[in-house]
Amino acid sequence: MKRQACVAGVGESRYYKRGEAVETEFQLACIAIRNAVDDAGLELADVDGFVSYMDMRNDPVRLSVALGINALDFTAQTWGNGGNGVASAVAIADAAVSAGYAKHVVVFRALAQGQFGRFGQGQYGGAGAPAGSRAFEVPFGLMTPAHINAIQTTRFMYEHGVSQDALAEIVLTSYAHAQRHPRALRYGKPLTRESYHASRWIAKPFHLYDCCPENDGAAAVVLTSTERARDLRKPPVPILAAAQGLSPRDGTGAFNEPGFPTSHHRALASRLWERAGVGPKDVHVAQFYENFTGPVLMAICEMGFCEPDAIDAFVRAGNLRWPDGALPINTSGGNLGEAYIHGFELINEAVRQVRGESTCQVADVELSLAVGGPGYAPGSAVLFCRD
């Protein structure tokens, strides 16, 4: 299915701090979808498919009525909590278009968590007893993803000689890129290394800025056939390859996994590169989901861009920064600097890099990678290419 389907349009709503959206989450979804369809030069009535990923509250039945969709030929939702499934959702739409099940498929994410509750509030799910691996975590104070990822990151840092400054570099890179991007929530709010180190601890080794914020907003893309897209408004951005998956016993709980400090990308990385017929050395810009900074370092390694024992020096040398780094990442600001929309803003930025529309544009982009949420299984990744 290489290159048969492509992204023809990208769009987003306005991004807000958590709880500040004036629209409902459903309205944010509609705005992003409408903007993506308009970017492609299509009409809403042309859409005949919807795809998203887990924990999505905005179903295609309501969306089709609200947006005036004539008929739906395809709907799907992939596994992967939070941002793990972002790239695999694009892969499902790729498969649907390539197989002829639909002509114009929208992939989207909308997020306004403040409208629905959070951990410790009744709307989150009440005070029932924790189940599964949570039954072994919560009693010992591991209440949130930050706690668990912090322990995994500490182990990774110990095993591979990773410094606190390497974590800081992930944050400072995203903030620096956000300063060039007016839509980013951290635009006009630069961060210094001193401020990073002075910020309060959340769960060591994570300072405040190591943890992604919670934001309100939505983002979407429209997929269609590459042949059809050549007659549309924007240049097509084909999907060269995508992969989702895990290694044996990945995701069985942080304390029952054979590879404890992992981003869950080892297995899928080899499949992605094999399917694409290229390797990490051929990719010069990438978007990595930042739930926390530690898993980003693990994902860079597991995707094949750097050996774990060399990651500290690689990152601290500025290799992740635009314009001079060997691998600029999160060039729109990422989850940390642009907005946290469960990673979907990273998909839009990966597409814009191929189009030449990024505010931190890498020269002559032929391949553009987006990697879904590290630290949780199953992971996912998608590789876009120039037509």
Residue pairs with C-beta under 8 A, 6 or more apart in sequence:
1 94
1 95
1 98
1 99
1 239
2 238
2 239
2 240
2 241
2 275
2 276
3 226
3 238
3 239
3 240
3 385
3 387
4 94
4 97
4 98
4 225
4 226
4 238
5 93
5 94
5 97
5 98
5 223
5 224
5 225
5 226
5 238
5 239
6 223
6 224
6 225
6 226
6 229
6 236
6 237
6 238
6 239
6 387
7 90
7 221
7 222
7 223
7 236
7 237
7 239
7 351
7 384
8 40
8 41
8 42
8 104
8 222
8 223
8 224
8 228
8 229
8 232
8 234
8 236
8 237
9 36
9 37
9 38
9 39
9 40
9 41
9 42
9 221
9 222
9 232
9 233
9 234
10 36
10 39
10 219
10 220
10 221
10 222
10 347
10 348
10 351
10 352
11 32
11 33
11 34
11 35
11 36
11 37
11 38
11 39
11 219
11 220
11 221
11 348
12 32
12 35
12 36
12 183
12 217
12 218
12 219
12 220
12 341
12 345
12 348
13 23
13 28
13 31
13 32
13 35
13 110
13 217
13 218
13 219
14 31
14 217
15 183
15 184
15 185
15 215
15 216
15 217
15 338
15 339
15 341
15 345
16 185
16 215
16 216
16 217
17 185
17 213
17 215
17 216
18 113
18 114
18 213
18 214
18 215
18 216
19 114
19 115
19 216
20 216
21 28
21 112
21 114
21 115
21 216
21 217
23 31
23 112
24 112
24 115
25 57
25 58
25 110
25 111
25 112
25 115
25 116
25 216
25 218
26 57
26 58
26 62
26 66
26 110
28 110
28 111
28 112
28 216
28 217
28 218
29 58
29 63
29 108
29 110
29 218
29 220
30 63
30 66
30 67
31 218
32 108
32 110
32 217
32 218
32 219
32 220
33 44
33 47
33 63
33 67
33 106
33 108
33 218
33 220
34 44
34 67
35 220
36 106
36 108
36 220
36 221
36 222
37 43
37 44
37 46
37 47
37 106
37 222
39 222
39 233
39 234
40 104
40 222
40 224
40 229
40 232
40 233
40 234
41 232
41 233
41 234
42 104
42 222
42 224
42 232
44 67
44 68
44 69
45 68
45 69
45 70
46 103
46 104
47 67
47 69
47 104
47 105
47 106
47 222
48 69
48 70
48 71
48 72
48 73
48 74
48 102
48 103
48 104
48 105
49 72
49 73
49 74
49 75
49 93
49 96
49 97
49 101
49 102
49 103
49 104
49 105
49 106
50 60
50 63
50 64
50 72
50 74
50 75
50 76
50 105
50 106
50 107
50 108
51 74
51 75
51 76
51 77
51 78
51 89
51 90
51 92
51 93
51 96
51 105
51 106
51 107
51 108
52 58
52 77
52 78
52 89
52 107
52 108
52 109
53 77
53 78
53 79
53 80
53 84
53 85
53 86
53 88
53 89
53 109
53 342
54 77
54 78
54 79
54 80
54 81
54 82
54 85
55 81
55 82
55 342
56 77
56 109
56 110
57 110
57 116
58 108
58 110
60 72
60 75
63 69
64 72
73 101
73 102
73 103
74 96
74 101
74 102
74 105
76 92
76 93
76 96
77 89
78 85
78 88
78 89
78 91
78 92
78 244
78 380
79 85
79 88
79 378
80 86
80 88
80 244
80 372
80 373
80 376
80 378
80 379
80 380
81 373
81 376
82 291
82 342
82 343
82 373
82 376
83 289
83 291
83 335
83 342
83 343
83 344
83 372
83 373
84 264
84 372
84 373
84 376
84 377
84 378
84 379
84 380
85 244
85 372
85 373
85 378
85 380
86 109
86 289
86 342
86 343
86 344
86 346
86 347
86 370
86 372
86 373
86 380
87 242
87 244
87 347
87 370
87 371
87 372
87 380
87 381
87 382
88 242
88 244
88 372
88 378
88 380
88 382
89 107
90 107
90 221
90 223
90 239
90 242
90 347
90 370
90 382
91 239
91 242
91 243
91 244
91 380
91 382
92 107
93 105
93 106
93 107
93 223
94 223
94 239
94 242
96 102
96 105
96 223
97 103
97 105
97 223
97 224
97 225
98 225
103 224
103 225
103 228
104 222
104 223
104 224
105 222
105 223
105 224
106 220
106 221
106 222
106 223
107 220
107 221
107 223
107 347
108 218
108 219
108 220
108 221
108 344
109 218
109 219
109 220
109 341
109 342
109 343
109 344
110 217
110 218
110 341
111 215
111 216
111 217
111 218
111 340
111 341
111 342
112 216
112 217
113 214
113 216
114 214
114 216
116 123
117 123
117 124
118 124
119 143
119 144
129 135
130 137
130 138
132 253
133 252
133 253
133 254
133 255
133 256
136 253
136 255
137 143
137 147
137 148
137 253
137 254
137 255
141 147
142 148
142 151
144 203
145 291
145 292
145 375
145 376
146 202
146 203
146 206
146 211
146 292
147 203
148 254
148 375
149 203
149 206
149 291
149 292
149 294
149 295
149 375
150 202
150 203
150 204
150 205
150 206
150 292
150 294
151 254
152 254
152 260
152 261
152 262
152 294
152 295
152 298
152 375
153 167
153 205
153 206
153 261
153 292
153 293
153 294
153 295
153 297
153 298
154 204
154 205
155 260
155 261
156 162
156 261
156 294
156 297
156 298
156 308
157 163
157 205
157 294
159 261
159 308
160 308
160 309
160 311
160 312
161 309
161 312
162 297
162 311
162 312
163 312
163 316
164 197
164 205
165 193
165 316
166 297
166 311
166 312
166 315
166 316
167 205
167 206
167 207
167 210
167 293
167 294
167 297
168 193
168 196
168 197
168 293
169 315
169 316
169 318
169 320
170 210
170 290
170 293
170 296
170 297
170 315
170 320
170 336
171 191
171 196
171 209
171 210
171 293
171 336
172 191
172 193
172 196
173 320
173 321
173 329
173 330
174 186
174 290
174 330
174 333
174 334
174 335
174 336
174 337
174 338
175 186
175 189
175 190
175 191
175 333
175 336
175 337
176 190
176 321
177 321
177 322
177 328
177 330
177 331
177 332
177 333
177 334
177 337
177 359
177 360
178 184
178 185
178 186
178 187
178 189
178 332
178 333
178 334
178 336
178 337
178 338
179 186
179 187
179 188
179 190
180 359
180 360
181 187
181 332
181 333
181 337
181 338
181 359
181 360
182 359
183 332
183 338
184 332
184 333
184 337
184 338
184 339
185 213
185 215
185 333
185 337
185 338
185 339
186 333
186 336
186 337
186 338
187 333
191 209
195 209
196 207
196 209
197 207
199 207
199 208
199 209
200 207
200 208
201 207
201 208
202 208
202 210
202 211
205 294
206 292
206 293
206 294
209 336
210 292
210 293
210 294
211 291
211 292
212 290
212 291
212 292
212 335
212 336
212 340
213 335
213 336
213 340
214 340
215 339
215 340
215 341
217 339
217 341
217 345
218 341
218 344
219 341
219 344
219 345
219 347
219 348
220 344
221 347
221 348
221 351
223 239
224 232
226 236
226 238
226 387
229 236
230 236
230 387
234 355
235 355
235 387
236 387
237 351
237 354
237 355
237 368
237 384
237 385
237 386
237 387
238 384
238 385
238 386
238 387
239 382
239 383
239 384
239 385
240 276
240 278
240 367
240 383
240 384
240 385
241 272
241 273
241 275
241 276
241 382
241 383
242 272
242 275
242 380
242 381
242 382
242 383
243 268
243 269
243 271
243 272
243 275
243 380
243 381
244 268
244 372
244 378
244 379
244 380
244 381
245 267
245 268
245 271
245 378
245 379
245 380
246 264
246 267
246 268
246 377
246 378
246 379
247 258
247 259
247 262
247 264
247 266
247 267
248 258
249 256
249 257
249 258
250 257
250 259
250 262
250 264
250 267
250 377
250 378
251 257
251 264
251 376
251 377
251 378
254 260
259 266
261 298
262 298
262 302
262 375
263 295
263 296
263 298
263 299
263 301
263 302
263 374
263 375
263 379
264 302
264 374
264 375
264 376
264 377
264 378
264 379
265 298
265 299
265 302
265 303
265 371
265 374
265 379
265 381
266 302
268 378
268 379
268 380
268 381
269 302
269 303
269 304
269 381
272 381
272 383
273 279
273 280
273 304
276 367
276 383
278 367
278 383
279 304
280 303
280 304
280 305
282 366
282 367
283 305
283 327
283 367
283 368
283 369
283 383
284 326
284 327
284 328
284 362
284 365
284 367
285 327
285 328
285 329
285 331
285 350
285 353
285 362
285 365
285 368
285 369
286 303
286 305
286 327
286 328
286 329
286 350
286 368
286 369
286 370
286 371
287 329
287 330
287 331
287 332
287 334
287 346
287 347
287 349
287 350
287 368
287 369
287 370
287 371
288 296
288 299
288 300
288 329
288 330
288 334
288 346
288 371
288 374
289 296
289 299
289 334
289 335
289 343
289 346
289 371
289 372
289 373
289 374
290 296
290 330
290 334
290 335
290 336
291 335
291 373
291 374
291 375
291 376
292 375
294 375
295 373
295 374
295 375
296 329
296 374
297 311
297 315
298 308
298 374
298 375
299 371
299 374
299 379
300 306
300 311
300 314
300 315
300 327
300 329
301 307
301 308
301 311
303 369
303 371
303 381
305 327
306 314
318 324
318 325
319 325
319 326
319 327
320 327
320 328
320 329
320 330
321 328
322 328
322 331
322 360
322 362
323 360
323 362
328 360
328 362
330 336
330 337
330 338
330 346
330 349
331 349
331 353
331 358
331 359
331 360
331 361
331 362
332 338
332 345
332 346
332 348
332 349
332 352
332 358
332 359
332 360
333 339
334 345
334 346
335 343
335 345
335 346
338 345
338 349
339 345
342 373
343 370
343 372
343 373
346 370
346 371
347 370
347 382
349 358
349 370
350 368
350 369
350 370
350 382
350 384
351 368
351 384
352 358
353 361
353 362
353 365
353 368
353 384
354 365
354 368
354 384
354 385
354 386
356 365
365 386
366 385
366 386
367 383
367 384
367 385
367 386
368 383
368 384
368 385
369 381
369 382
369 383
369 384
370 381
370 382
370 384
371 379
371 380
371 381
372 379
372 380
372 381
373 379
